[in-house]
Each structure stands twice: as C-alpha cells, then as structure tokens.
C-alpha cells in the first residue's frame, strides 16, 4: 500500500525551485495574500489594477506581471465596477482582458457554496492565475472574523482553492480601528498569509501608500506611493491609480507635445502634427495623461484638460 505522506530529504528540499512571482517582487505565484485598508482607502482600485494588469500581461509600475486569467469575486461595491474597468482599459489602451468577475457573494462558511465555487473555477476557459475575494467580511457571512476557528475555516477554503487551481488567492479585508495598523479580527488570518499589504490613504486626499507588511519567503518591497486620478468615461467619470511620482512637472518633450494639442484629437491627428515616431509619441502621451494634462475619451481620442490648457499657456 502506497503511503499517503512522503518525507523529503534535505537535498530534495534544497533542489525544489524558488517560488515564482505573479507580479515581480510584489506578489508571489500560488500563494495566499491579504490586502488590508480602511474604507475608502482605494484598496479595491489597487486590487483591480493588479487584476487587469495580470489579465493583460501588462507591467505594473515597471514590475512584470505573469499574464493569465484572474477570477474576481466582487462581493461588494459592484455598481461602479464597470466604469472602473472602462477607465483602466482606456488609460492603458486595452480592449480585452482575461479577467472574469463574479458579482455576488459566495458564503465561504458553507460547504455547498465552497464546492459550487470550485466547480465554477474549474469550468473557466483556463486555470486562473489569481482568485480575488473582495471582501473577506462579506464572504464570511454566518462566521465571526474574531473567531480563530471561523477564520481558520475561511483560510482553509482559500488554501483549498490555491491547491486545486494553482492560483494565488488574494483576500481584501478591512483594517481595525485601533492605533495598531493591522487587519480586523483574529490573528489566525495573518499567520496563514504569505504576503500582507497595508493600504493607507493620506487623509481625504487622492494620495495613498502601499506597504509590504509581510513577505514570507522574500524581501519586502519599499513603500509605494500612488495617486487616484479622475478620468472621463462616457458621459461620466471614474478613476485610475498612477505612480505619485508621475505627477511631477512637465519635461521639455512633454511641453512640446502638449503645445500642439488644441481641444480634442485622435492619436493619428495628434501624432501627424508632431512628426514623432509612434513609440515616442505613445510614451509621451501616456505620461501626459498620467500627469493630468491630457484626458482620454471612451473612444480613445485625446482631449486637453484645464490643467493642460494652463500649462500650455
């Protein structure tokens, strides 16, 4: 009879490959991760940025993302989700991603729901690279987040998903109200995580920081500063996150490009006036959008903003 368990030698353990990264030096592949922040700290904007970056294979702030399908369980905040996706696609020039969204609560504390979720994940077009649970509180309906036993059940379900699919399972959770900056509820949650991210907003401003509070098998990254930028989406608006350092002053090349944009223009129209190579134009135009001097319409045209008009003189 074959043994159910197998002990490895020290050499066999040494020869095991190092963990891969889903987002280089940020989020490990096939791991358990936790994003923690107060309400309205932009934590869901951050997670959606990661989801769509992985779903398109785009770099995230220069960190390479492994392209693949992402399954996002959006248990709360779904009304504005569509506009947020459109805003991200418009800003990043993408039409299609491999992201899939479940716009309902999955009660992780119930065995039938666990099994139904796993079957649904297995029916996706390909095995997911990441599964997002947003938020833990809504997904623990019927459980107590202060109970080590109930949190242990929630973590066991996340780990079961990870083992069966090979995906990173990323949970979004609320920060406690104490002066200690940590997640709400039982410490059993943090103990089970490979990576913990703290998301903090600077007062009521549009600025936020992302801090690596735990990275189990690698060195944590330096604190990252981001800024929420409002962009036009159809007849309304939504937001994307940009590198806070991208809000710096205009470069000479950016001034040159901005000065020829009057009102609204398509990429071809604007580029024709400048005589720039497409790659150079796209790099400068994206930077101008990130800095808020230029906006993008839903159909992809560029429009100078009030800030851009003031800068262009």
Secondary structure, 3 states (H helix, E strand, C coil): CCCCCCCCCHHHHHCCCCCCEEECCCEECCCEEEEEECCCCCHHHHHHHHHHHHHHCCCECCECECCCCEEEEECCCCCCHHHHHHHHHHHHCCCCCCEEEECCCCCCCCHHHHHHHHHHHHCCCCCCCEEEEECHHHHCCCCCCCCHHHHHHHHHHHHHHHHHHCCEEEEEEEECCCCCCCECCCCHHHHHCCEEEEEEECCCCCEEEEEEEEECCCCCCCCEEEEEEEEEECCEEEEEEEEHHHHCCCCHHHHHHHCCCCCEECHHHHHHHHCCCHHHHHHHHHHHHHCCCEEECCCCCEEECHHHHHHHC
